[in-house]
């Protein structure tokens, strides 16, 4: 195990925006919210509700999460009025590799998939790993 991985780390996630969100093939009107968690933890951090962006919500909300060395994935879900629009699973190895310097800012876009694994929008975010 690499020595830097044994330290306590924090994830600084900025959930920036989403694109082309739909319910039953129709663009959503409003009230999109994003939830972030590690692995299948019960602890969930959320953005504020976007009341004006419709299918293209803009949050630009920063979320800080403790990032244990055994974390395997980051799960991001986008919901509207308590209905899951889509989710993506970001492998931790996409964020942490030996050749990436500590505190490097990753600008990422991931495809969201609905409950039937159909494409349903894109989530845009930035992630930085910080040592505590």
N, CA, C and O atoms as a Tinker XYZ file with bonds, in Angstrom:
   528  protein
     1  N      0.845000   -1.184000    0.000000    73     2
     2  CA     0.000000    0.000000    0.000000    64     1     3
     3  C      0.886000    1.241000    0.000000    63     2     4     5
     4  O      1.870000    1.316000    0.736000    81     3
     5  N      0.531000    2.190000   -0.815000    73     3     6
     6  CA     1.278000    3.438000   -0.913000    64     5     7
     7  C      1.146000    4.202000    0.404000    63     6     8     9
     8  O      0.050000    4.245000    0.963000    81     7
     9  N      2.233000    4.816000    0.930000    73     7    10
    10  CA     2.194000    5.467000    2.236000    64     9    11
    11  C      1.142000    6.570000    2.335000    63    10    12    13
    12  O      0.547000    6.757000    3.396000    81    11
    13  N      0.903000    7.305000    1.242000    73    11    14
    14  CA    -0.052000    8.405000    1.327000    64    13    15
    15  C     -1.482000    7.896000    1.538000    63    14    16    17
    16  O     -2.333000    8.656000    2.001000    81    15
    17  N     -1.769000    6.630000    1.209000    73    15    18
    18  CA    -3.115000    6.091000    1.341000    64    17    19
    19  C     -3.471000    5.731000    2.769000    63    18    20    21
    20  O     -4.647000    5.542000    3.080000    81    19
    21  N     -2.481000    5.632000    3.645000    73    19    22
    22  CA    -2.767000    5.280000    5.025000    64    21    23
    23  C     -3.230000    6.497000    5.836000    63    22    24    25
    24  O     -3.726000    6.332000    6.951000    81    23
    25  N     -3.081000    7.692000    5.311000    73    23    26
    26  CA    -3.490000    8.899000    6.000000    64    25    27
    27  C     -4.992000    9.114000    5.848000    63    26    28    29
    28  O     -5.614000    8.617000    4.909000    81    27
    29  N     -5.563000    9.866000    6.790000    73    27    30
    30  CA    -6.963000   10.261000    6.672000    64    29    31
    31  C     -7.062000   11.322000    5.576000    63    30    32    33
    32  O     -6.260000   12.255000    5.523000    81    31
    33  N     -8.037000   11.167000    4.724000    73    31    34
    34  CA    -8.203000   12.113000    3.620000    64    33    35
    35  C     -9.631000   12.617000    3.571000    63    34    36    37
    36  O    -10.543000   12.001000    4.121000    81    35
    37  N     -9.809000   13.738000    2.908000    73    35    38
    38  CA   -11.127000   14.322000    2.677000    64    37    39
    39  C    -11.337000   14.451000    1.166000    63    38    40    41
    40  O    -10.406000   14.738000    0.413000    81    39
    41  N    -12.565000   14.234000    0.755000    73    39    42
    42  CA   -12.950000   14.480000   -0.626000    64    41    43
    43  C    -13.670000   15.810000   -0.664000    63    42    44    45
    44  O    -14.628000   16.026000    0.079000    81    43
    45  N    -13.221000   16.685000   -1.511000    73    43    46
    46  CA   -13.896000   17.954000   -1.746000    64    45    47
    47  C    -14.576000   17.820000   -3.112000    63    46    48    49
    48  O    -13.920000   17.874000   -4.153000    81    47
    49  N    -15.882000   17.647000   -3.091000    73    47    50
    50  CA   -16.645000   17.432000   -4.322000    64    49    51
    51  C    -17.480000   18.669000   -4.597000    63    50    52    53
    52  O    -18.259000   19.100000   -3.747000    81    51
    53  N    -17.319000   19.235000   -5.776000    73    51    54
    54  CA   -18.163000   20.340000   -6.198000    64    53    55
    55  C    -19.112000   19.787000   -7.255000    63    54    56    57
    56  O    -18.703000   19.508000   -8.382000    81    55
    57  N    -20.386000   19.631000   -6.882000    73    55    58
    58  CA   -21.394000   19.172000   -7.832000    64    57    59
    59  C    -21.809000   20.410000   -8.615000    63    58    60    61
    60  O    -22.527000   21.270000   -8.106000    81    59
    61  N    -21.350000   20.488000   -9.857000    73    59    62
    62  CA   -21.514000   21.702000  -10.643000    64    61    63
    63  C    -22.895000   21.778000  -11.291000    63    62    64    65
    64  O    -23.658000   22.708000  -11.030000    81    63
    65  N    -23.214000   20.799000  -12.134000    73    63    66
    66  CA   -24.455000   20.875000  -12.898000    64    65    67
    67  C    -24.804000   19.508000  -13.465000    63    66    68    69
    68  O    -24.056000   18.542000  -13.315000    81    67
    69  N    -25.959000   19.449000  -14.120000    73    67    70
    70  CA   -26.367000   18.255000  -14.854000    64    69    71
    71  C    -26.975000   18.707000  -16.171000    63    70    72    73
    72  O    -27.344000   19.869000  -16.341000    81    71
    73  N    -27.072000   17.764000  -17.099000    73    71    74
    74  CA   -27.573000   18.087000  -18.436000    64    73    75
    75  C    -28.582000   17.049000  -18.894000    63    74    76    77
    76  O    -28.413000   15.853000  -18.653000    81    75
    77  N    -29.630000   17.515000  -19.556000    73    75    78
    78  CA   -30.598000   16.665000  -20.251000    64    77    79
    79  C    -31.256000   15.626000  -19.336000    63    78    80    81
    80  O    -31.295000   14.441000  -19.665000    81    79
    81  N    -31.770000   16.077000  -18.191000    73    79    82
    82  CA   -32.456000   15.183000  -17.262000    64    81    83
    83  C    -33.900000   14.994000  -17.702000    63    82    84    85
    84  O    -34.569000   15.952000  -18.087000    81    83
    85  N    -34.380000   13.745000  -17.644000    73    83    86
    86  CA   -35.732000   13.435000  -18.113000    64    85    87
    87  C    -36.434000   12.450000  -17.183000    63    86    88    89
    88  O    -35.801000   11.638000  -16.509000    81    87
    89  N    -37.766000   12.549000  -17.168000    73    87    90
    90  CA   -38.627000   11.564000  -16.515000    64    89    91
    91  C    -39.580000   11.056000  -17.586000    63    90    92    93
    92  O    -40.313000   11.834000  -18.197000    81    91
    93  N    -39.566000    9.747000  -17.809000    73    91    94
    94  CA   -40.401000    9.135000  -18.846000    64    93    95
    95  C    -40.216000    9.813000  -20.211000    63    94    96    97
    96  O    -41.180000   10.006000  -20.951000    81    95
    97  N    -38.976000   10.168000  -20.532000    73    95    98
    98  CA   -38.660000   10.758000  -21.822000    64    97    99
    99  C    -38.942000   12.244000  -21.939000    63    98   100   101
   100  O    -38.629000   12.851000  -22.964000    81    99
   101  N    -39.526000   12.841000  -20.909000    73    99   102
   102  CA   -39.844000   14.274000  -20.945000    64   101   103
   103  C    -38.884000   15.051000  -20.053000    63   102   104   105
   104  O    -38.524000   14.574000  -18.977000    81   103
   105  N    -38.462000   16.244000  -20.481000    73   103   106
   106  CA   -37.570000   17.061000  -19.650000    64   105   107
   107  C    -38.218000   17.368000  -18.300000    63   106   108   109
   108  O    -39.419000   17.628000  -18.224000    81   107
   109  N    -37.413000   17.334000  -17.235000    73   107   110
   110  CA   -37.962000   17.674000  -15.926000    64   109   111
   111  C    -38.190000   19.177000  -15.860000    63   110   112   113
   112  O    -37.550000   19.947000  -16.577000    81   111
   113  N    -39.100000   19.582000  -14.999000    73   111   114
   114  CA   -39.446000   21.008000  -14.878000    64   113   115
   115  C    -38.534000   21.727000  -13.873000    63   114   116   117
   116  O    -38.000000   22.797000  -14.166000    81   115
   117  N    -38.362000   21.131000  -12.695000    73   115   118
   118  CA   -37.557000   21.766000  -11.646000    64   117   119
   119  C    -37.361000   20.800000  -10.488000    63   118   120   121
   120  O    -37.713000   19.624000  -10.581000    81   119
   121  N    -36.794000   21.306000   -9.391000    73   119   122
   122  CA   -36.601000   20.567000   -8.134000    64   121   123
   123  C    -35.594000   19.425000   -8.218000    63   122   124   125
   124  O    -35.767000   18.409000   -7.545000    81   123
   125  N    -34.555000   19.567000   -9.020000    73   123   126
   126  CA   -33.500000   18.550000   -9.081000    64   125   127
   127  C    -32.548000   18.730000   -7.903000    63   126   128   129
   128  O    -32.224000   19.849000   -7.507000    81   127
   129  N    -32.112000   17.602000   -7.355000    73   127   130
   130  CA   -31.164000   17.591000   -6.244000    64   129   131
   131  C    -30.182000   16.445000   -6.489000    63   130   132   133
   132  O    -30.547000   15.418000   -7.061000    81   131
   133  N    -28.946000   16.626000   -6.059000    73   131   134
   134  CA   -27.937000   15.572000   -6.203000    64   133   135
   135  C    -27.529000   15.083000   -4.816000    63   134   136   137
   136  O    -27.365000   15.875000   -3.888000    81   135
   137  N    -27.370000   13.767000   -4.692000    73   135   138
   138  CA   -26.928000   13.125000   -3.454000    64   137   139
   139  C    -25.603000   12.408000   -3.727000    63   138   140   141
   140  O    -25.429000   11.792000   -4.779000    81   139
   141  N    -24.678000   12.494000   -2.778000    73   139   142
   142  CA   -23.359000   11.881000   -2.929000    64   141   143
   143  C    -23.078000   11.016000   -1.709000    63   142   144   145
   144  O    -23.337000   11.424000   -0.577000    81   143
   145  N    -22.545000    9.817000   -1.945000    73   143   146
   146  CA   -22.119000    8.951000   -0.839000    64   145   147
   147  C    -20.962000    8.083000   -1.315000    63   146   148   149
   148  O    -20.717000    7.942000   -2.513000    81   147
   149  N    -20.259000    7.508000   -0.348000    73   147   150
   150  CA   -19.155000    6.606000   -0.645000    64   149   151
   151  C    -19.626000    5.170000   -0.497000    63   150   152   153
   152  O    -20.394000    4.851000    0.410000    81   151
   153  N    -19.154000    4.288000   -1.411000    73   151   154
   154  CA   -19.549000    2.882000   -1.391000    64   153   155
   155  C    -21.063000    2.803000   -1.238000    63   154   156   157
   156  O    -21.785000    3.501000   -1.949000    81   155
   157  N    -21.549000    1.988000   -0.347000    73   155   158
   158  CA   -22.978000    1.945000   -0.066000    64   157   159
   159  C    -23.253000    2.442000    1.347000    63   158   160   161
   160  O    -24.124000    1.919000    2.042000    81   159
   161  N    -22.499000    3.460000    1.765000    73   159   162
   162  CA   -22.686000    4.037000    3.095000    64   161   163
   163  C    -24.077000    4.628000    3.226000    63   162   164   165
   164  O    -24.705000    5.014000    2.240000    81   163
   165  N    -24.540000    4.688000    4.457000    73   163   166
   166  CA   -25.837000    5.309000    4.707000    64   165   167
   167  C    -25.708000    6.825000    4.824000    63   166   168   169
   168  O    -26.695000    7.545000    4.670000    81   167
   169  N    -24.499000    7.313000    5.094000    73   167   170
   170  CA   -24.292000    8.757000    5.196000    64   169   171
   171  C    -24.302000    9.372000    3.798000    63   170   172   173
   172  O    -23.482000    9.026000    2.947000    81   171
   173  N    -25.243000   10.285000    3.577000    73   171   174
   174  CA   -25.420000   10.914000    2.276000    64   173   175
   175  C    -25.294000   12.422000    2.440000    63   174   176   177
   176  O    -25.852000   13.001000    3.372000    81   175
   177  N    -24.564000   13.050000    1.537000    73   175   178
   178  CA   -24.489000   14.512000    1.489000    64   177   179
   179  C    -25.244000   14.963000    0.246000    63   178   180   181
   180  O    -25.213000   14.288000   -0.783000    81   179
   181  N    -25.917000   16.094000    0.338000    73   179   182
   182  CA   -26.767000   16.537000   -0.764000    64   181   183
   183  C    -26.513000   17.992000   -1.126000    63   182   184   185
   184  O    -26.046000   18.787000   -0.311000    81   183
   185  N    -26.835000   18.314000   -2.366000    73   183   186
   186  CA   -26.816000   19.701000   -2.824000    64   185   187
   187  C    -28.125000   20.353000   -2.401000    63   186   188   189
   188  O    -29.005000   19.700000   -1.841000    81   187
   189  N    -28.239000   21.615000   -2.668000    73   187   190
   190  CA   -29.530000   22.284000   -2.494000    64   189   191
   191  C    -30.423000   21.895000   -3.669000    63   190   192   193
   192  O    -29.930000   21.378000   -4.671000    81   191
   193  N    -31.691000   22.129000   -3.564000    73   191   194
   194  CA   -32.637000   21.849000   -4.653000    64   193   195
   195  C    -32.545000   22.984000   -5.667000    63   194   196   197
   196  O    -32.613000   24.159000   -5.306000    81   195
   197  N    -32.390000   22.624000   -6.936000    73   195   198
   198  CA   -32.398000   23.633000   -8.001000    64   197   199
   199  C    -33.846000   23.816000   -8.455000    63   198   200   201
   200  O    -34.446000   22.901000   -9.019000    81   199
   201  N    -34.394000   24.983000   -8.210000    73   199   202
   202  CA   -35.797000   25.241000   -8.515000    64   201   203
   203  C    -36.015000   25.847000   -9.901000    63   202   204   205
   204  O    -37.154000   25.936000  -10.361000    81   203
   205  N    -34.941000   26.264000  -10.570000    73   203   206
   206  CA   -35.117000   27.009000  -11.817000    64   205   207
   207  C    -34.493000   26.375000  -13.047000    63   206   208   209
   208  O    -34.845000   26.753000  -14.164000    81   207
   209  N    -33.593000   25.436000  -12.887000    73   207   210
   210  CA   -32.815000   24.946000  -14.022000    64   209   211
   211  C    -33.496000   23.923000  -14.905000    63   210   212   213
   212  O    -33.019000   23.649000  -16.006000    81   211
   213  N    -34.603000   23.350000  -14.450000    73   211   214
   214  CA   -35.289000   22.349000  -15.256000    64   213   215
   215  C    -34.385000   21.171000  -15.558000    63   214   216   217
   216  O    -33.764000   20.610000  -14.655000    81   215
   217  N    -34.309000   20.791000  -16.835000    73   215   218
   218  CA   -33.484000   19.644000  -17.259000    64   217   219
   219  C    -31.993000   19.933000  -17.203000    63   218   220   221
   220  O    -31.183000   19.027000  -17.401000    81   219
   221  N    -31.618000   21.173000  -16.938000    73   219   222
   222  CA   -30.216000   21.581000  -16.879000    64   221   223
   223  C    -29.938000   22.300000  -15.553000    63   222   224   225
   224  O    -29.617000   23.489000  -15.546000    81   223
   225  N    -30.062000   21.579000  -14.434000    73   223   226
   226  CA   -29.868000   22.239000  -13.137000    64   225   227
   227  C    -28.425000   22.686000  -12.931000    63   226   228   229
   228  O    -27.479000   22.075000  -13.428000    81   227
   229  N    -28.296000   23.764000  -12.187000    73   227   230
   230  CA   -26.989000   24.310000  -11.829000    64   229   231
   231  C    -26.945000   24.410000  -10.306000    63   230   232   233
   232  O    -27.711000   25.163000   -9.705000    81   231
   233  N    -26.040000   23.643000   -9.684000    73   231   234
   234  CA   -25.911000   23.682000   -8.231000    64   233   235
   235  C    -24.656000   24.431000   -7.800000    63   234   236   237
   236  O    -24.729000   25.369000   -7.007000    81   235
   237  N    -23.519000   24.020000   -8.319000    73   235   238
   238  CA   -22.224000   24.567000   -7.910000    64   237   239
   239  C    -22.075000   24.521000   -6.379000    63   238   240   241
   240  O    -21.615000   25.479000   -5.759000    81   239
   241  N    -22.473000   23.386000   -5.790000    73   239   242
   242  CA   -22.415000   23.186000   -4.346000    64   241   243
   243  C    -21.229000   22.304000   -3.975000    63   242   244   245
   244  O    -20.991000   21.267000   -4.593000    81   243
   245  N    -20.491000   22.733000   -2.958000    73   243   246
   246  CA   -19.334000   21.983000   -2.487000    64   245   247
   247  C    -19.739000   21.061000   -1.345000    63   246   248   249
   248  O    -20.431000   21.468000   -0.412000    81   247
   249  N    -19.294000   19.817000   -1.438000    73   247   250
   250  CA   -19.572000   18.800000   -0.426000    64   249   251
   251  C    -18.237000   18.231000    0.031000    63   250   252   253
   252  O    -17.398000   17.868000   -0.793000    81   251
   253  N    -18.038000   18.152000    1.343000    73   251   254
   254  CA   -16.834000   17.536000    1.908000    64   253   255
   255  C    -17.215000   16.216000    2.554000    63   254   256   257
   256  O    -18.153000   16.155000    3.349000    81   255
   257  N    -16.482000   15.151000    2.210000    73   255   258
   258  CA   -16.723000   13.830000    2.780000    64   257   259
   259  C    -15.402000   13.241000    3.247000    63   258   260   261
   260  O    -14.377000   13.405000    2.586000    81   259
   261  N    -15.425000   12.551000    4.389000    73   259   262
   262  CA   -14.249000   11.792000    4.809000    64   261   263
   263  C    -14.054000   10.668000    3.806000    63   262   264   265
   264  O    -15.013000   10.005000    3.408000    81   263
   265  N    -12.814000   10.458000    3.403000    73   263   266
   266  CA   -12.494000    9.497000    2.353000    64   265   267
   267  C    -11.572000    8.430000    2.919000    63   266   268   269
   268  O    -10.351000    8.582000    2.867000    81   267
   269  N    -12.138000    7.339000    3.466000    73   267   270
   270  CA   -11.294000    6.287000    4.055000    64   269   271
   271  C    -10.485000    5.567000    2.982000    63   270   272   273
   272  O    -10.863000    5.547000    1.811000    81   271
   273  N     -9.376000    4.982000    3.394000    73   271   274
   274  CA    -8.484000    4.325000    2.429000    64   273   275
   275  C     -9.120000    3.101000    1.794000    63   274   276   277
   276  O     -8.640000    2.641000    0.758000    81   275
   277  N    -10.184000    2.556000    2.375000    73   275   278
   278  CA   -10.827000    1.386000    1.784000    64   277   279
   279  C    -12.021000    1.743000    0.877000    63   278   280   281
   280  O    -12.727000    0.849000    0.411000    81   279
   281  N    -12.243000    3.021000    0.631000    73   279   282
   282  CA   -13.348000    3.431000   -0.238000    64   281   283
   283  C    -13.095000    2.937000   -1.660000    63   282   284   285
   284  O    -12.004000    3.110000   -2.203000    81   283
   285  N    -14.089000    2.336000   -2.241000    73   283   286
   286  CA   -13.969000    1.772000   -3.587000    64   285   287
   287  C    -14.643000    2.629000   -4.650000    63   286   288   289
   288  O    -14.235000    2.616000   -5.812000    81   287
   289  N    -15.690000    3.386000   -4.251000    73   287   290
   290  CA   -16.440000    4.133000   -5.247000    64   289   291
   291  C    -17.178000    5.307000   -4.622000    63   290   292   293
   292  O    -17.425000    5.352000   -3.417000    81   291
   293  N    -17.517000    6.250000   -5.482000    73   291   294
   294  CA   -18.316000    7.408000   -5.123000    64   293   295
   295  C    -19.610000    7.281000   -5.924000    63   294   296   297
   296  O    -19.579000    7.144000   -7.147000    81   295
   297  N    -20.734000    7.328000   -5.236000    73   295   298
   298  CA   -22.023000    7.189000   -5.902000    64   297   299
   299  C    -22.712000    8.539000   -5.913000    63   298   300   301
   300  O    -22.884000    9.164000   -4.867000    81   299
   301  N    -23.108000    8.989000   -7.098000    73   299   302
   302  CA   -23.823000   10.254000   -7.247000    64   301   303
   303  C    -25.187000    9.947000   -7.842000    63   302   304   305
   304  O    -25.290000    9.316000   -8.894000    81   303
   305  N    -26.236000   10.401000   -7.158000    73   303   306
   306  CA   -27.598000   10.207000   -7.633000    64   305   307
   307  C    -28.251000   11.564000   -7.827000    63   306   308   309
   308  O    -28.050000   12.481000   -7.031000    81   307
   309  N    -29.034000   11.683000   -8.890000    73   307   310
   310  CA   -29.803000   12.892000   -9.140000    64   309   311
   311  C    -31.276000   12.520000   -9.051000    63   310   312   313
   312  O    -31.731000   11.571000   -9.690000    81   311
   313  N    -32.015000   13.282000   -8.248000    73   311   314
   314  CA   -33.434000   13.019000   -8.036000    64   313   315
   315  C    -34.247000   14.275000   -8.319000    63   314   316   317
   316  O    -33.725000   15.390000   -8.307000    81   315
   317  N    -35.516000   14.071000   -8.569000    73   315   318
   318  CA   -36.457000   15.167000   -8.765000    64   317   319
   319  C    -37.742000   14.780000   -8.048000    63   318   320   321
   320  O    -38.348000   13.757000   -8.366000    81   319
   321  N    -38.156000   15.583000   -7.093000    73   319   322
   322  CA   -39.368000   15.295000   -6.311000    64   321   323
   323  C    -39.368000   13.858000   -5.793000    63   322   324   325
   324  O    -40.358000   13.139000   -5.930000    81   323
   325  N    -38.250000   13.449000   -5.199000    73   323   326
   326  CA   -38.058000   12.111000   -4.605000    64   325   327
   327  C    -38.067000   10.965000   -5.610000    63   326   328   329
   328  O    -38.164000    9.806000   -5.208000    81   327
   329  N    -37.968000   11.253000   -6.897000    73   327   330
   330  CA   -37.852000   10.217000   -7.926000    64   329   331
   331  C    -36.423000   10.185000   -8.436000    63   330   332   333
   332  O    -35.860000   11.226000   -8.774000    81   331
   333  N    -35.830000    8.995000   -8.495000    73   331   334
   334  CA   -34.476000    8.862000   -9.018000    64   333   335
   335  C    -34.488000    9.129000  -10.519000    63   334   336   337
   336  O    -35.180000    8.447000  -11.275000    81   335
   337  N    -33.717000   10.126000  -10.940000    73   335   338
   338  CA   -33.563000   10.428000  -12.361000    64   337   339
   339  C    -32.448000    9.563000  -12.932000    63   338   340   341
   340  O    -32.601000    8.945000  -13.986000    81   339
   341  N    -31.329000    9.529000  -12.224000    73   339   342
   342  CA   -30.194000    8.733000  -12.671000    64   341   343
   343  C    -29.090000    8.728000  -11.643000    63   342   344   345
   344  O    -29.074000    9.538000  -10.717000    81   343
   345  N    -28.169000    7.803000  -11.819000    73   343   346
   346  CA   -27.017000    7.733000  -10.929000    64   345   347
   347  C    -25.794000    7.322000  -11.728000    63   346   348   349
   348  O    -25.891000    6.757000  -12.818000    81   347
   349  N    -24.636000    7.626000  -11.148000    73   347   350
   350  CA   -23.373000    7.175000  -11.702000    64   349   351
   351  C    -22.513000    6.688000  -10.552000    63   350   352   353
   352  O    -22.633000    7.161000   -9.422000    81   351
   353  N    -21.648000    5.741000  -10.856000    73   351   354
   354  CA   -20.711000    5.216000   -9.869000    64   353   355
   355  C    -19.307000    5.534000  -10.374000    63   354   356   357
   356  O    -18.899000    5.090000  -11.447000    81   355
   357  N    -18.580000    6.312000   -9.578000    73   355   358
   358  CA   -17.231000    6.742000   -9.945000    64   357   359
   359  C    -16.242000    5.872000   -9.175000    63   358   360   361
   360  O    -16.199000    5.938000   -7.947000    81   359
   361  N    -15.453000    5.063000   -9.865000    73   359   362
   362  CA   -14.451000    4.247000   -9.162000    64   361   363
   363  C    -13.421000    5.146000   -8.468000    63   362   364   365
   364  O    -12.961000    6.131000   -9.045000    81   363
   365  N    -13.067000    4.800000   -7.234000    73   363   366
   366  CA   -12.080000    5.584000   -6.491000    64   365   367
   367  C    -10.757000    5.651000   -7.242000    63   366   368   369
   368  O    -10.031000    6.640000   -7.140000    81   367
   369  N    -10.445000    4.602000   -7.997000    73   367   370
   370  CA    -9.176000    4.604000   -8.738000    64   369   371
   371  C     -9.142000    5.681000   -9.827000    63   370   372   373
   372  O     -8.061000    6.042000  -10.292000    81   371
   373  N    -10.314000    6.206000  -10.244000    73   371   374
   374  CA   -10.335000    7.328000  -11.186000    64   373   375
   375  C     -9.804000    8.601000  -10.535000    63   374   376   377
   376  O     -9.339000    9.510000  -11.224000    81   375
   377  N     -9.875000    8.664000   -9.208000    73   375   378
   378  CA    -9.487000    9.862000   -8.464000    64   377   379
   379  C     -8.096000    9.717000   -7.855000    63   378   380   381
   380  O     -7.339000   10.685000   -7.787000    81   379
   381  N     -7.766000    8.510000   -7.414000    73   379   382
   382  CA    -6.503000    8.287000   -6.704000    64   381   383
   383  C     -5.645000    7.307000   -7.485000    63   382   384   385
   384  O     -6.004000    6.140000   -7.642000    81   383
   385  N     -4.548000    7.773000   -7.957000    73   383   386
   386  CA    -3.547000    6.944000   -8.622000    64   385   387
   387  C     -2.187000    7.426000   -8.149000    63   386   388   389
   388  O     -2.049000    8.575000   -7.731000    81   387
   389  N     -1.195000    6.573000   -8.209000    73   387   390
   390  CA     0.152000    6.931000   -7.744000    64   389   391
   391  C      0.744000    8.117000   -8.485000    63   390   392   393
   392  O      1.529000    8.876000   -7.916000    81   391
   393  N      0.380000    8.284000   -9.734000    73   391   394
   394  CA     1.010000    9.340000  -10.528000    64   393   395
   395  C      0.259000   10.667000  -10.454000    63   394   396   397
   396  O      0.698000   11.640000  -11.067000    81   395
   397  N     -0.843000   10.743000   -9.735000    73   395   398
   398  CA    -1.594000   11.995000   -9.618000    64   397   399
   399  C     -1.201000   12.666000   -8.310000    63   398   400   401
   400  O     -1.299000   12.046000   -7.252000    81   399
   401  N     -0.756000   13.922000   -8.359000    73   399   402
   402  CA    -0.336000   14.604000   -7.135000    64   401   403
   403  C     -1.506000   14.828000   -6.174000    63   402   404   405
   404  O     -2.654000   14.972000   -6.594000    81   403
   405  N     -1.190000   14.854000   -4.880000    73   403   406
   406  CA    -2.196000   15.145000   -3.872000    64   405   407
   407  C     -2.789000   16.522000   -4.140000    63   406   408   409
   408  O     -2.074000   17.427000   -4.570000    81   407
   409  N     -4.053000   16.690000   -3.898000    73   407   410
   410  CA    -4.827000   17.923000   -4.078000    64   409   411
   411  C     -5.039000   18.311000   -5.540000    63   410   412   413
   412  O     -5.409000   19.451000   -5.824000    81   411
   413  N     -4.812000   17.396000   -6.462000    73   411   414
   414  CA    -5.078000   17.646000   -7.881000    64   413   415
   415  C     -6.586000   17.802000   -8.089000    63   414   416   417
   416  O     -7.361000   17.010000   -7.553000    81   415
   417  N     -7.010000   18.796000   -8.847000    73   415   418
   418  CA    -8.426000   19.033000   -9.117000    64   417   419
   419  C     -8.829000   18.279000  -10.373000    63   418   420   421
   420  O     -8.318000   18.541000  -11.462000    81   419
   421  N     -9.758000   17.332000  -10.207000    73   419   422
   422  CA   -10.287000   16.553000  -11.326000    64   421   423
   423  C    -11.583000   17.206000  -11.790000    63   422   424   425
   424  O    -12.495000   17.386000  -10.983000    81   423
   425  N    -11.690000   17.561000  -13.054000    73   423   426
   426  CA   -12.943000   18.049000  -13.640000    64   425   427
   427  C    -13.530000   16.885000  -14.418000    63   426   428   429
   428  O    -12.923000   16.397000  -15.372000    81   427
   429  N    -14.720000   16.438000  -14.007000    73   427   430
   430  CA   -15.271000   15.196000  -14.526000    64   429   431
   431  C    -16.709000   15.363000  -15.011000    63   430   432   433
   432  O    -17.468000   16.173000  -14.480000    81   431
   433  N    -17.059000   14.597000  -16.010000    73   431   434
   434  CA   -18.439000   14.473000  -16.471000    64   433   435
   435  C    -18.717000   12.983000  -16.613000    63   434   436   437
   436  O    -17.937000   12.250000  -17.221000    81   435
   437  N    -19.831000   12.544000  -16.048000    73   435   438
   438  CA   -20.207000   11.140000  -16.107000    64   437   439
   439  C    -21.643000   11.006000  -16.593000    63   438   440   441
   440  O    -22.499000   11.839000  -16.297000    81   439
   441  N    -21.882000    9.950000  -17.336000    73   439   442
   442  CA   -23.219000    9.614000  -17.810000    64   441   443
   443  C    -24.057000    9.116000  -16.635000    63   442   444   445
   444  O    -23.597000    8.290000  -15.846000    81   443
   445  N    -25.283000    9.617000  -16.521000    73   443   446
   446  CA   -26.232000    9.111000  -15.528000    64   445   447
   447  C    -27.053000    8.000000  -16.166000    63   446   448   449
   448  O    -27.354000    8.041000  -17.358000    81   447
   449  N    -27.408000    7.015000  -15.363000    73   447   450
   450  CA   -28.251000    5.914000  -15.825000    64   449   451
   451  C    -29.435000    5.771000  -14.880000    63   450   452   453
   452  O    -29.289000    5.887000  -13.664000    81   451
   453  N    -30.618000    5.516000  -15.455000    73   451   454
   454  CA   -31.814000    5.353000  -14.633000    64   453   455
   455  C    -31.888000    3.942000  -14.059000    63   454   456   457
   456  O    -30.941000    3.168000  -14.200000    81   455
   457  N    -32.982000    3.606000  -13.425000    73   455   458
   458  CA   -33.126000    2.290000  -12.773000    64   457   459
   459  C    -33.038000    1.122000  -13.752000    63   458   460   461
   460  O    -32.667000    0.014000  -13.365000    81   459
   461  N    -33.378000    1.364000  -15.010000    73   459   462
   462  CA   -33.303000    0.318000  -16.037000    64   461   463
   463  C    -31.973000    0.365000  -16.799000    63   462   464   465
   464  O    -31.828000   -0.278000  -17.838000    81   463
   465  N    -31.009000    1.123000  -16.281000    73   463   466
   466  CA   -29.678000    1.287000  -16.875000    64   465   467
   467  C    -29.694000    2.004000  -18.218000    63   466   468   469
   468  O    -28.759000    1.865000  -19.006000    81   467
   469  N    -30.747000    2.769000  -18.484000    73   467   470
   470  CA   -30.794000    3.582000  -19.706000    64   469   471
   471  C    -30.122000    4.925000  -19.442000    63   470   472   473
   472  O    -30.183000    5.465000  -18.338000    81   471
   473  N    -29.492000    5.438000  -20.464000    73   471   474
   474  CA   -28.859000    6.754000  -20.342000    64   473   475
   475  C    -29.919000    7.797000  -20.004000    63   474   476   477
   476  O    -31.007000    7.825000  -20.580000    81   475
   477  N    -29.559000    8.657000  -19.044000    73   475   478
   478  CA   -30.506000    9.702000  -18.659000    64   477   479
   479  C    -29.763000   10.914000  -18.121000    63   478   480   481
   480  O    -29.853000   11.231000  -16.935000    81   479
   481  N    -29.041000   11.578000  -18.981000    73   479   482
   482  CA   -28.372000   12.813000  -18.601000    64   481   483
   483  C    -26.905000   12.630000  -18.257000    63   482   484   485
   484  O    -26.347000   11.534000  -18.317000    81   483
   485  N    -26.307000   13.756000  -17.893000    73   483   486
   486  CA   -24.882000   13.832000  -17.563000    64   485   487
   487  C    -24.735000   14.675000  -16.307000    63   486   488   489
   488  O    -25.445000   15.663000  -16.125000    81   487
   489  N    -23.806000   14.276000  -15.440000    73   487   490
   490  CA   -23.486000   15.048000  -14.236000    64   489   491
   491  C    -22.075000   15.613000  -14.398000    63   490   492   493
   492  O    -21.164000   14.904000  -14.826000    81   491
   493  N    -21.899000   16.878000  -14.059000    73   491   494
   494  CA   -20.606000   17.559000  -14.138000    64   493   495
   495  C    -20.153000   17.906000  -12.729000    63   494   496   497
   496  O    -20.904000   18.498000  -11.953000    81   495
   497  N    -18.920000   17.534000  -12.403000    73   495   498
   498  CA   -18.425000   17.820000  -11.065000    64   497   499
   499  C    -16.919000   17.959000  -11.056000    63   498   500   501
   500  O    -16.235000   17.608000  -12.017000    81   499
   501  N    -16.421000   18.478000   -9.956000    73   499   502
   502  CA   -14.967000   18.479000   -9.740000    64   501   503
   503  C    -14.715000   17.795000   -8.404000    63   502   504   505
   504  O    -15.515000   17.891000   -7.473000    81   503
   505  N    -13.585000   17.105000   -8.334000    73   503   506
   506  CA   -13.225000   16.374000   -7.121000    64   505   507
   507  C    -11.750000   16.626000   -6.814000    63   506   508   509
   508  O    -10.892000   16.576000   -7.695000    81   507
   509  N    -11.488000   16.898000   -5.536000    73   507   510
   510  CA   -10.115000   17.066000   -5.066000    64   509   511
   511  C     -9.967000   16.234000   -3.799000    63   510   512   513
   512  O    -10.843000   16.253000   -2.934000    81   511
   513  N     -8.865000   15.508000   -3.688000    73   511   514
   514  CA    -8.564000   14.744000   -2.476000    64   513   515
   515  C     -7.567000   15.555000   -1.668000    63   514   516   517
   516  O     -6.515000   15.947000   -2.172000    81   515
   517  N     -7.907000   15.805000   -0.407000    73   515   518
   518  CA    -7.032000   16.559000    0.480000    64   517   519
   519  C     -6.620000   15.710000    1.661000    63   518   520   521
   520  O     -7.414000   14.919000    2.169000    81   519
   521  N     -5.394000   15.867000    2.098000    73   519   522
   522  CA    -4.945000   15.242000    3.337000    64   521   523
   523  C     -5.478000   16.041000    4.504000    63   522   524   525
   524  O     -5.576000   17.266000    4.429000    81   523
   525  N     -5.825000   15.354000    5.592000    73   523   526
   526  CA    -6.339000   16.044000    6.783000    64   525   527
   527  C     -5.204000   16.474000    7.684000    63   526   528
   528  O     -5.442000   17.069000    8.735000    81   527
